[in-house]
Amino acid sequence: MDLDPQTTASIKIALSAGAGGIVRMFLRPARSLVQTALLLVSCITCGFFGTQPAIDLWGLPVSHAGAVGALLGFIGLSIAEGVLRAIDAFDFRALLASLLKGKT
C-alpha cells in the first residue's frame, strides 16, 4: 500500500499523540470507559492539530513531529481531564436556584 508522504506524516502524528495519551492514562487512569474514550479523542485532536504549529513556533525539524505530537497529546489529555473534573465538580442546581431566586 503506497501512501503519499503527507498522509504518512499525519498518521504518524496521530499515532504518536495517541501514544502520549495512553502513557498519561497509565499514569493516572480515568474513572470510566466513556471518560477514557473522550480523553483519548481529545489528546489525539490536540496532538494532530497542534504539532505543525508547535514545530513552526519552536523552529524544530520536521523529523521531531512524532515526539512533539506525543508531548502535545500528553499535555492535551491533562488539560481535558482538568476540564472534565471542573465540570463534574460544578453545582448546576445551585446556579439554577440562585438564578431563579434572583428573578422573583
Long-range contacts (C-beta under 8 A, 24 or more apart in sequence): 9-62, 9-65, 10-48, 12-65, 12-66, 12-69, 13-47, 13-48, 13-51, 13-65, 13-66, 13-69, 14-44, 14-47, 14-48, 14-69, 16-47, 16-65, 16-66, 16-67, 16-69, 16-70, 16-73, 17-43, 17-44, 17-46, 17-47, 17-48, 17-51, 17-69, 17-70, 17-72, 17-73, 17-76, 18-43, 18-44, 18-47, 18-73, 19-70, 19-73, 20-47, 20-69, 20-70, 20-71, 20-72, 20-73, 20-74, 20-77, 21-47, 21-73, 21-74, 21-76, 21-77, 23-70, 23-74, 24-73, 24-74, 24-77, 24-78, 25-77, 28-81, 30-81, 35-84, 38-80, 38-84, 39-77, 39-80, 39-81, 39-84, 40-77, 42-76, 42-77, 42-80, 43-73, 43-74, 43-76, 43-77, 43-80, 44-73, 45-76, 46-72, 46-73, 46-75, 46-76, 46-77, 46-79, 46-80, 47-72, 47-73, 47-76, 50-76
